[in-house]
Amino acid sequence: MPAVDFDPFAPEHRPNPYPLYRRLREEAPVYQSPRGPWLLTRYADCVALMRDDRFGHGTRQRLLDKSKWRKPAEGRALPFILLDPPEHTRQRVLASRAFTPRAVHRQIPLIEKLVDEMLDAVIDAGEVDLVEAFAYPLPATVISGLLGVPAADRELVRGWSSLIARGVDPDYQYSADQKRERDEALASFDAYFAELAAEKRRNPADDLLTALIAVRDEGAGGDEGGEGEGRLSEPELLSICTMIYVAGHETTTDLLANGTLALLKNPEEFRRLRADPAGLAESAVEEFLRYDPPTQLTRRTALEDAKLDGHLISRGEQVIIVRGAANRDPSVFPDPDRLDLGRTPNKHIAFDGGIHFCLGAALARLEGRIAFAALANRTSDIELATDEPAYRSNVTIRGLSALPVRLRS
């Protein structure tokens, strides 16, 4: 038994898991946690497993049904991030035909306008919660507009989205009521997007949902079950819409809030960004993603018995890729606990890897670059209005529940 005994979901580790990640990397880089899942914390091991076809999600083999993490909801299509090839490949290729680089690039004027308007409202306005006033509404408004969610509906879907994002830790972390609320939120999203899709079929618009409907209804040719071909089923369409909506803003909110807090705790780096916002904002976003990534963990299931660093991982066992630990591996990132906005190279794994690399990475990077450049350009000082901001209770997606600050022009 290693000297370290670490349950990554224990509440005491949530404010700062990085010292314990370091102990795991050094003492037990392939470690079976008290709850059963294996933890990988070295960068090389994590990257290798992301590309190892002995590991996946096990949906075809129904291994997910036996998972201690979460059992699939009855009658609902799983998001393709939880599928293996060929189902994953087919859905991702079809979704990518709607969620194009051009669609992302077209968001630049909107993002710039929103950032300026939101900063106008908070600079020199006294104490504000930057999560509530900026980090949350910016990506939520962008992804709503991209998908075609009407402004009048955004508060309605916000509650569902929060319940889903807060419910991504293993099921044993939640009460029966919490699991029921999360599953009801998923069902509510499905019903909402089914109704919205019907409206878009009657009145097509220049938005992502209309483009996804075209993929669903017109298809891409070939057999529906063919890898990378066919069309989306209606449940798949609804699942993709929910996945894009939730993933499209929850983690970007955390990128903006976690990154701002990192700047406040490293004022010399904030001064560096202020000296060259246009030149440094892009690499700053990459460093925030490495230093304190919104998604700390990702998981795979052993599809067959496999050995990792001499440890036998039995078929069906869960393996957690601890991205937050891999991103601070000193064998890859010199002085990894130091925030360095100009760090290069910076091959972090904040967006996962292999076939599961995040579909929305370009949009998150774009929003981060514009937002942090504007924060640096338009403020002379940002003062933290609390000794230590509180983090939300979940671990997989790491973010602040609030960030009280005072911004000065």
C-alpha positions as CSV (number, residue, x, y, z in Angstrom):
1,M,0.0,0.0,0.0
2,P,1.5,3.4,-0.9
3,A,2.2,6.0,1.7
4,V,-0.5,8.2,0.2
5,D,-4.1,7.2,0.7
6,F,-6.1,9.5,-1.6
7,D,-9.8,9.6,-2.6
8,P,-9.9,12.4,-5.2
9,F,-13.5,13.1,-4.3
10,A,-13.0,13.7,-0.6
11,P,-14.2,17.2,0.3
12,E,-10.9,18.2,2.1
13,H,-9.0,18.1,-1.2
14,R,-11.3,20.4,-3.2
15,P,-9.8,23.8,-2.4
16,N,-6.3,22.8,-3.5
17,P,-5.8,19.2,-4.9
18,Y,-2.4,19.9,-6.4
19,P,-0.1,19.0,-3.4
20,L,-1.8,15.6,-3.3
21,Y,-1.6,15.2,-7.0
22,R,2.1,15.7,-6.6
23,R,2.4,13.0,-4.0
24,L,0.5,10.6,-6.2
25,R,2.8,11.3,-9.1
26,E,5.8,10.7,-7.0
27,E,4.7,7.8,-4.8
28,A,1.9,6.0,-6.6
29,P,1.5,7.2,-10.3
30,V,-0.8,4.2,-11.0
31,Y,-3.0,4.0,-8.0
32,Q,-6.2,2.2,-7.1
33,S,-8.3,4.6,-5.0
34,P,-10.3,3.4,-1.9
35,R,-13.5,3.7,-4.0
36,G,-12.2,1.3,-6.7
37,P,-11.2,3.4,-9.7
38,W,-7.6,3.6,-10.8
39,L,-5.9,7.0,-10.9
40,L,-3.2,8.0,-13.5
41,T,-1.3,11.2,-12.6
42,R,1.9,11.1,-14.8
43,Y,1.6,13.0,-18.1
44,A,3.1,10.2,-20.2
45,D,0.7,7.6,-18.8
46,C,-2.3,9.9,-19.2
47,V,-1.5,10.7,-22.8
48,A,-0.8,7.1,-23.7
49,L,-4.1,5.9,-22.2
50,M,-6.1,8.5,-24.1
51,R,-4.8,6.8,-27.3
52,D,-4.9,3.2,-26.0
53,D,-7.7,1.2,-27.8
54,R,-7.8,-1.2,-24.9
55,F,-9.6,1.5,-23.0
56,G,-12.8,3.3,-23.9
57,H,-16.3,3.7,-22.4
58,G,-17.6,0.2,-22.9
59,T,-21.0,1.1,-24.1
60,R,-21.2,-1.7,-26.7
61,Q,-20.1,-4.2,-24.1
62,R,-22.6,-2.7,-21.6
63,L,-19.7,-2.1,-19.2
64,L,-21.1,1.3,-18.4
65,D,-24.2,-0.4,-16.9
66,K,-21.9,-1.8,-14.2
67,S,-20.1,1.4,-13.6
68,K,-19.9,2.9,-10.1
69,W,-19.6,6.3,-11.8
70,R,-23.1,6.6,-13.4
71,K,-25.6,4.3,-15.0
72,P,-27.1,5.5,-18.3
73,A,-30.6,7.0,-18.0
74,E,-33.3,4.8,-19.4
75,G,-34.6,5.8,-22.8
76,R,-32.0,8.5,-23.4
77,A,-29.2,8.6,-26.0
78,L,-25.7,8.9,-24.4
79,P,-23.7,11.9,-25.4
80,F,-21.0,10.8,-27.9
81,I,-18.2,11.7,-25.5
82,L,-19.3,8.6,-23.7
83,L,-19.4,6.4,-26.7
84,D,-16.7,4.3,-28.5
85,P,-16.1,3.8,-32.2
86,P,-17.9,3.4,-34.5
87,E,-20.9,5.1,-32.8
88,H,-18.6,7.9,-31.4
89,T,-17.0,8.4,-34.8
90,R,-20.3,8.6,-36.7
91,Q,-21.9,11.1,-34.3
92,R,-18.8,13.3,-33.9
93,V,-18.2,13.5,-37.7
94,L,-21.9,14.5,-38.2
95,A,-21.9,17.1,-35.3
96,S,-18.6,18.5,-36.7
97,R,-20.3,19.3,-40.0
98,A,-22.5,21.7,-38.2
99,F,-20.1,23.0,-35.5
100,T,-17.6,24.3,-38.0
101,P,-14.6,26.6,-37.5
102,R,-16.5,29.1,-39.6
103,A,-19.4,29.0,-37.2
104,V,-17.0,29.7,-34.3
105,H,-15.1,32.5,-36.1
106,R,-18.4,34.3,-36.7
107,Q,-18.9,34.7,-33.0
108,I,-15.9,37.1,-32.7
109,P,-18.0,40.4,-33.0
110,L,-20.6,39.1,-30.6
111,I,-18.0,38.0,-28.0
112,E,-16.2,41.4,-28.2
113,K,-19.5,43.3,-27.8
114,L,-20.6,41.2,-24.9
115,V,-17.2,41.5,-23.1
116,D,-17.3,45.3,-23.5
117,E,-20.9,45.6,-22.3
118,M,-20.3,43.4,-19.3
119,L,-17.1,45.2,-18.3
120,D,-18.9,48.5,-18.6
121,A,-21.3,47.3,-16.0
122,V,-18.7,46.1,-13.4
123,I,-15.7,48.4,-13.7
124,D,-15.8,51.1,-11.0
125,A,-19.0,49.7,-9.7
126,G,-17.8,48.6,-6.3
127,E,-17.8,45.0,-5.2
128,V,-19.1,42.5,-7.7
129,D,-19.2,38.8,-8.1
130,L,-17.2,38.3,-11.3
131,V,-18.7,34.8,-11.8
132,E,-22.2,36.0,-11.8
133,A,-21.5,39.3,-13.6
134,F,-19.0,38.1,-16.2
135,A,-17.6,34.6,-16.2
136,Y,-21.0,32.9,-16.4
137,P,-23.1,35.1,-18.6
138,L,-20.5,35.6,-21.3
139,P,-20.2,31.9,-22.4
140,A,-23.8,31.2,-21.6
141,T,-24.9,34.0,-23.9
142,V,-22.5,33.0,-26.7
143,I,-23.5,29.3,-26.7
144,S,-27.2,30.2,-26.5
145,G,-26.9,32.4,-29.5
146,L,-24.8,29.9,-31.4
147,L,-27.4,27.1,-30.8
148,G,-30.4,29.4,-31.4
149,V,-31.8,29.4,-27.8
150,P,-34.0,32.4,-27.5
151,A,-32.9,35.1,-24.9
152,A,-36.3,34.6,-23.1
153,D,-35.5,31.0,-22.4
154,R,-31.9,31.4,-21.1
155,E,-32.8,31.6,-17.4
156,L,-35.0,28.5,-17.7
157,V,-32.2,26.4,-19.2
158,R,-29.6,27.8,-16.9
159,G,-31.0,25.9,-13.9
160,W,-31.0,22.6,-15.8
161,S,-27.4,23.1,-17.1
162,S,-26.1,23.8,-13.6
163,L,-27.7,20.6,-12.2
164,I,-26.2,18.6,-15.0
165,A,-22.7,20.1,-14.7
166,R,-22.8,19.7,-10.9
167,G,-23.8,16.0,-11.3
168,V,-20.8,14.7,-13.3
169,D,-18.9,13.2,-10.3
170,P,-19.5,9.5,-9.5
171,D,-23.1,8.6,-8.4
172,Y,-21.9,7.5,-5.0
173,Q,-21.2,11.2,-4.2
174,Y,-24.9,12.2,-4.5
175,S,-28.1,11.6,-2.6
176,A,-31.1,10.0,-4.3
177,D,-32.7,13.4,-4.5
178,Q,-29.6,14.9,-6.2
179,K,-29.5,12.2,-8.8
180,R,-33.2,12.5,-9.4
181,E,-32.9,16.3,-9.9
182,R,-30.0,15.8,-12.4
183,D,-31.8,13.2,-14.4
184,E,-34.9,15.3,-14.4
185,A,-32.8,18.2,-15.8
186,L,-31.6,15.9,-18.6
187,A,-35.1,15.0,-19.4
188,S,-36.2,18.7,-19.3
189,F,-33.4,19.6,-21.8
190,D,-34.5,16.8,-24.1
191,A,-38.1,18.0,-24.1
192,Y,-37.0,21.6,-24.5
193,F,-34.7,20.9,-27.5
194,A,-37.4,18.7,-29.1
195,E,-39.8,21.6,-29.0
196,L,-37.2,24.1,-30.2
197,A,-36.1,21.7,-33.0
198,A,-39.7,21.5,-34.1
199,E,-39.9,25.3,-34.3
200,K,-36.6,25.5,-36.2
201,R,-38.0,23.0,-38.7
202,R,-40.9,25.3,-39.3
203,N,-38.7,28.4,-39.3
204,P,-35.1,27.6,-40.1
205,A,-32.5,30.1,-38.8
206,D,-28.8,30.7,-39.2
207,D,-27.8,28.8,-36.1
208,L,-26.2,25.6,-35.0
209,L,-29.4,23.8,-34.1
210,T,-30.8,24.4,-37.6
211,A,-27.5,23.1,-39.0
212,L,-27.8,20.0,-36.8
213,I,-31.4,19.4,-37.8
214,A,-30.2,19.4,-41.5
215,V,-27.7,16.7,-40.6
216,R,-30.4,14.8,-38.7
217,D,-33.1,15.1,-41.4
218,E,-31.1,15.1,-44.6
219,G,-28.2,12.9,-43.5
220,A,-24.8,12.6,-45.0
221,G,-25.4,9.6,-47.2
222,G,-24.7,6.0,-46.5
223,D,-26.0,3.6,-43.9
224,E,-27.3,5.1,-40.7
225,G,-25.1,2.7,-38.7
226,G,-22.0,3.3,-40.9
227,E,-18.9,4.7,-39.3
228,G,-18.7,8.4,-40.1
229,E,-21.8,8.3,-42.3
230,G,-25.5,8.3,-42.2
231,R,-27.7,10.6,-40.1
232,L,-28.4,11.4,-36.5
233,S,-31.4,9.9,-34.8
234,E,-33.8,12.2,-33.0
235,P,-32.5,11.1,-29.5
236,E,-28.9,11.6,-30.7
237,L,-29.8,15.1,-31.9
238,L,-31.3,16.0,-28.5
239,S,-28.3,14.5,-26.7
240,I,-25.8,16.5,-28.8
241,C,-27.7,19.7,-28.2
242,T,-27.6,19.2,-24.4
243,M,-23.9,18.3,-24.5
244,I,-23.0,21.3,-26.6
245,Y,-25.0,23.7,-24.4
246,V,-23.7,22.4,-21.1
247,A,-20.1,21.8,-22.1
248,G,-20.1,25.0,-24.2
249,H,-20.4,27.3,-21.2
250,E,-19.9,25.6,-17.8
251,T,-16.2,24.9,-18.3
252,T,-15.6,28.2,-20.1
253,T,-17.1,29.9,-17.0
254,D,-14.5,28.1,-14.9
255,L,-11.7,29.0,-17.3
256,L,-12.5,32.7,-16.9
257,A,-13.0,32.6,-13.2
258,N,-10.1,30.3,-12.4
259,G,-7.8,32.2,-14.7
260,T,-8.7,35.6,-13.1
261,L,-8.1,34.2,-9.7
262,A,-4.7,32.9,-10.8
263,L,-3.9,36.4,-12.1
264,L,-4.9,38.0,-8.7
265,K,-2.7,35.5,-6.9
266,N,0.2,36.2,-9.3
267,P,0.2,40.0,-9.7
268,E,3.6,40.0,-11.5
269,E,2.0,37.9,-14.2
270,F,-1.0,40.2,-14.4
271,R,1.4,43.1,-14.9
272,R,3.0,41.2,-17.7
273,L,-0.4,40.6,-19.4
274,R,-1.3,44.3,-19.0
275,A,2.0,45.3,-20.7
276,D,1.1,43.2,-23.8
277,P,-2.6,42.1,-23.8
278,A,-2.7,41.4,-27.6
279,G,0.5,39.5,-27.7
280,L,0.1,37.5,-24.5
281,A,-3.6,36.7,-24.2
282,E,-3.5,33.6,-26.4
283,S,-0.6,31.9,-24.5
284,A,-2.1,33.1,-21.2
285,V,-5.3,31.1,-21.9
286,E,-3.2,28.0,-22.6
287,E,-1.4,28.5,-19.2
288,F,-4.6,29.0,-17.3
289,L,-5.9,25.7,-18.9
290,R,-2.7,24.0,-17.7
291,Y,-2.3,25.6,-14.3
292,D,-5.9,25.1,-13.0
293,P,-8.0,23.3,-15.7
294,P,-11.8,23.4,-15.4
295,T,-12.0,19.7,-16.1
296,Q,-9.8,18.0,-13.6
297,L,-10.6,14.4,-14.4
298,T,-11.7,12.2,-17.3
299,R,-12.4,8.5,-17.2
300,R,-12.0,5.4,-19.3
301,T,-13.1,1.8,-18.8
302,A,-10.8,-1.2,-19.5
303,L,-12.4,-3.0,-22.4
304,E,-10.1,-6.0,-21.7
305,D,-7.6,-7.0,-19.1
306,A,-4.6,-4.7,-19.5
307,K,-1.4,-3.9,-17.6
308,L,-0.4,-0.4,-16.8
309,D,3.1,0.1,-15.2
310,G,2.9,-3.5,-13.9
311,H,-0.6,-3.2,-12.5
312,L,-3.3,-5.4,-13.8
313,I,-6.4,-3.4,-14.7
314,S,-9.3,-5.9,-15.1
315,R,-11.9,-5.7,-17.8
316,G,-14.7,-3.3,-16.7
317,E,-12.6,-1.4,-14.2
318,Q,-12.6,2.4,-14.3
319,V,-9.4,4.4,-14.9
320,I,-9.4,8.1,-14.1
321,I,-7.0,10.3,-16.1
322,V,-6.2,13.1,-13.6
323,R,-5.6,15.9,-16.1
324,G,-4.9,18.4,-13.3
325,A,-2.0,16.2,-12.1
326,A,-0.6,15.5,-15.6
327,N,-0.6,19.2,-16.4
328,R,1.8,19.8,-13.5
329,D,4.2,16.9,-14.3
330,P,7.7,18.4,-13.9
331,S,9.1,16.0,-16.5
332,V,7.0,17.9,-19.1
333,F,6.4,21.3,-17.6
334,P,9.5,22.9,-15.8
335,D,8.6,24.6,-12.5
336,P,5.0,23.4,-12.9
337,D,3.5,25.1,-9.9
338,R,4.5,28.5,-11.2
339,L,2.1,30.5,-13.4
340,D,4.0,31.5,-16.6
341,L,1.8,33.2,-19.1
342,G,4.5,32.9,-21.8
343,R,5.1,29.2,-21.2
344,T,6.2,27.4,-24.4
345,P,5.8,24.7,-25.3
346,N,2.6,24.1,-23.4
347,K,1.1,20.7,-24.5
348,H,-1.4,20.5,-21.7
349,I,-4.3,18.0,-21.8
350,A,-7.0,20.3,-20.5
351,F,-9.2,19.4,-23.6
352,D,-8.6,15.6,-23.3
353,G,-6.9,13.9,-26.2
354,G,-7.1,11.2,-28.9
355,I,-10.5,10.7,-30.4
356,H,-12.2,12.5,-27.5
357,F,-10.4,15.9,-27.9
358,C,-12.9,18.6,-27.0
359,L,-15.1,19.6,-30.0
360,G,-15.6,23.1,-28.5
361,A,-11.9,23.8,-27.7
362,A,-11.6,26.5,-30.4
363,L,-14.6,28.4,-29.0
364,A,-13.4,28.2,-25.4
365,R,-10.0,29.5,-26.5
366,L,-11.5,32.3,-28.5
367,E,-13.7,33.5,-25.6
368,G,-10.8,33.3,-23.2
369,R,-8.5,35.2,-25.4
370,I,-10.9,38.1,-26.0
371,A,-12.0,38.2,-22.3
372,F,-8.5,38.2,-20.7
373,A,-7.2,40.8,-23.2
374,A,-10.1,43.1,-22.4
375,L,-9.6,42.6,-18.6
376,A,-6.0,43.5,-19.0
377,N,-6.7,46.5,-21.3
378,R,-9.6,48.0,-19.4
379,T,-8.6,47.7,-15.8
380,S,-5.8,49.2,-13.8
381,D,-6.4,47.1,-10.8
382,I,-8.6,44.1,-9.7
383,E,-8.8,43.6,-6.0
384,L,-9.9,40.4,-4.5
385,A,-12.7,41.1,-2.0
386,T,-12.4,37.9,0.1
387,D,-9.5,36.1,1.7
388,E,-10.2,32.8,-0.1
389,P,-12.9,32.3,-2.7
390,A,-15.0,29.2,-2.3
391,Y,-15.0,26.3,-4.8
392,R,-18.1,24.4,-5.8
393,S,-18.5,21.0,-4.2
394,N,-17.9,18.9,-7.3
395,V,-14.5,17.7,-8.4
396,T,-14.6,16.6,-12.0
397,I,-15.4,20.2,-13.1
398,R,-13.5,22.5,-10.8
399,G,-14.7,26.0,-10.5
400,L,-15.4,28.9,-8.1
401,S,-18.9,29.3,-6.7
402,A,-18.3,33.1,-6.5
403,L,-15.4,35.5,-7.1
404,P,-16.0,38.8,-5.3
405,V,-13.8,41.6,-6.6
406,R,-13.5,45.3,-7.2
407,L,-12.4,46.4,-10.7
408,R,-10.9,49.8,-11.3
409,S,-10.5,51.5,-14.7
